[in-house]
Amino acid sequence: MNRDILLGSTIVETTDNQFGCGGEKSGDPFLIRFVQRDSTITLRRVQAGQFSEDREIKKRLVSSTMPAIAETFEIKAYNNDSTAVVFDMTDYLLSDKKNLSPFSPYSMMEMMGADISKDFEKESFIYSGSQRL
């Protein structure tokens, strides 16, 4: 919690080069931070790149670039001493948000103006030993 994480992806392989090529990034990586507030976790977009050695300017930069809340998640479980939490961000990761798209903005389909929307389904698996329930 409260640490910056760089989120990005690269296409490793594909069966159809119209959506992007291996080695291509689907978008620019961006910084996120998870912050716990009561019984929720907020996902925040961190602004980066503004630096100053001057103490007063640094203070103003911190106050004027507060991370925006991108999403909020309900905490589902805590460990015994509440130092770790479990929350479900599956719906967020499978949503049709432009910055999470697996498709390259420079792909043949995008350049031709095709409407590429991802339609993933959430599927749950429960395993007991080697048996799928």
Contacts in CASP RR format, 6 or more apart in sequence:
PFRMAT RR
TARGET T0000
AUTHOR 0000-0000-0000
METHOD contacts of the structure
MODEL  1
MNRDILLGSTIVETTDNQFGCGGEKSGDPFLIRFVQRDSTITLRRVQAGQ
FSEDREIKKRLVSSTMPAIAETFEIKAYNNDSTAVVFDMTDYLLSDKKNL
SPFSPYSMMEMMGADISKDFEKESFIYSGSQRL
1 34 0 8 1.000
1 35 0 8 1.000
1 36 0 8 1.000
2 33 0 8 1.000
2 34 0 8 1.000
2 35 0 8 1.000
3 33 0 8 1.000
4 31 0 8 1.000
4 32 0 8 1.000
4 33 0 8 1.000
4 46 0 8 1.000
4 48 0 8 1.000
5 31 0 8 1.000
5 32 0 8 1.000
5 33 0 8 1.000
5 34 0 8 1.000
6 29 0 8 1.000
6 30 0 8 1.000
6 31 0 8 1.000
7 29 0 8 1.000
7 30 0 8 1.000
7 31 0 8 1.000
7 32 0 8 1.000
8 25 0 8 1.000
8 27 0 8 1.000
8 29 0 8 1.000
8 30 0 8 1.000
9 25 0 8 1.000
9 26 0 8 1.000
9 27 0 8 1.000
9 102 0 8 1.000
10 22 0 8 1.000
10 23 0 8 1.000
10 24 0 8 1.000
10 25 0 8 1.000
10 26 0 8 1.000
11 20 0 8 1.000
11 21 0 8 1.000
11 22 0 8 1.000
11 23 0 8 1.000
11 24 0 8 1.000
11 25 0 8 1.000
11 26 0 8 1.000
11 102 0 8 1.000
11 104 0 8 1.000
12 22 0 8 1.000
12 23 0 8 1.000
13 22 0 8 1.000
14 20 0 8 1.000
14 21 0 8 1.000
14 22 0 8 1.000
17 108 0 8 1.000
18 107 0 8 1.000
18 108 0 8 1.000
18 109 0 8 1.000
19 103 0 8 1.000
19 104 0 8 1.000
19 107 0 8 1.000
19 108 0 8 1.000
19 109 0 8 1.000
19 116 0 8 1.000
20 103 0 8 1.000
20 104 0 8 1.000
20 106 0 8 1.000
20 107 0 8 1.000
20 108 0 8 1.000
21 104 0 8 1.000
24 104 0 8 1.000
24 106 0 8 1.000
25 104 0 8 1.000
26 101 0 8 1.000
26 102 0 8 1.000
26 103 0 8 1.000
26 104 0 8 1.000
26 105 0 8 1.000
27 99 0 8 1.000
27 101 0 8 1.000
27 104 0 8 1.000
27 105 0 8 1.000
30 45 0 8 1.000
30 46 0 8 1.000
30 99 0 8 1.000
31 45 0 8 1.000
31 46 0 8 1.000
31 47 0 8 1.000
31 48 0 8 1.000
32 43 0 8 1.000
32 44 0 8 1.000
32 45 0 8 1.000
32 46 0 8 1.000
32 70 0 8 1.000
33 43 0 8 1.000
33 44 0 8 1.000
33 46 0 8 1.000
33 67 0 8 1.000
34 41 0 8 1.000
34 42 0 8 1.000
34 43 0 8 1.000
34 44 0 8 1.000
35 41 0 8 1.000
35 42 0 8 1.000
35 44 0 8 1.000
35 67 0 8 1.000
36 42 0 8 1.000
36 75 0 8 1.000
36 85 0 8 1.000
39 74 0 8 1.000
39 75 0 8 1.000
40 72 0 8 1.000
40 73 0 8 1.000
40 74 0 8 1.000
40 75 0 8 1.000
41 72 0 8 1.000
41 73 0 8 1.000
41 74 0 8 1.000
41 75 0 8 1.000
41 85 0 8 1.000
41 87 0 8 1.000
42 69 0 8 1.000
42 71 0 8 1.000
42 72 0 8 1.000
42 73 0 8 1.000
43 69 0 8 1.000
43 70 0 8 1.000
43 71 0 8 1.000
43 72 0 8 1.000
43 73 0 8 1.000
43 89 0 8 1.000
43 92 0 8 1.000
44 67 0 8 1.000
44 68 0 8 1.000
44 69 0 8 1.000
44 70 0 8 1.000
45 67 0 8 1.000
45 68 0 8 1.000
45 70 0 8 1.000
46 67 0 8 1.000
47 65 0 8 1.000
47 67 0 8 1.000
50 61 0 8 1.000
50 65 0 8 1.000
51 58 0 8 1.000
51 61 0 8 1.000
52 58 0 8 1.000
52 61 0 8 1.000
71 89 0 8 1.000
71 92 0 8 1.000
73 87 0 8 1.000
73 88 0 8 1.000
73 89 0 8 1.000
73 92 0 8 1.000
74 87 0 8 1.000
74 88 0 8 1.000
75 85 0 8 1.000
75 86 0 8 1.000
75 87 0 8 1.000
76 85 0 8 1.000
76 86 0 8 1.000
76 87 0 8 1.000
76 88 0 8 1.000
77 85 0 8 1.000
77 86 0 8 1.000
78 84 0 8 1.000
78 85 0 8 1.000
78 86 0 8 1.000
79 85 0 8 1.000
90 122 0 8 1.000
91 122 0 8 1.000
92 100 0 8 1.000
93 100 0 8 1.000
94 118 0 8 1.000
94 120 0 8 1.000
94 121 0 8 1.000
94 122 0 8 1.000
96 117 0 8 1.000
96 118 0 8 1.000
101 116 0 8 1.000
101 118 0 8 1.000
102 118 0 8 1.000
103 109 0 8 1.000
103 110 0 8 1.000
103 116 0 8 1.000
103 118 0 8 1.000
104 110 0 8 1.000
107 116 0 8 1.000
109 116 0 8 1.000
110 116 0 8 1.000
125 132 0 8 1.000
126 132 0 8 1.000
126 133 0 8 1.000
127 133 0 8 1.000
END
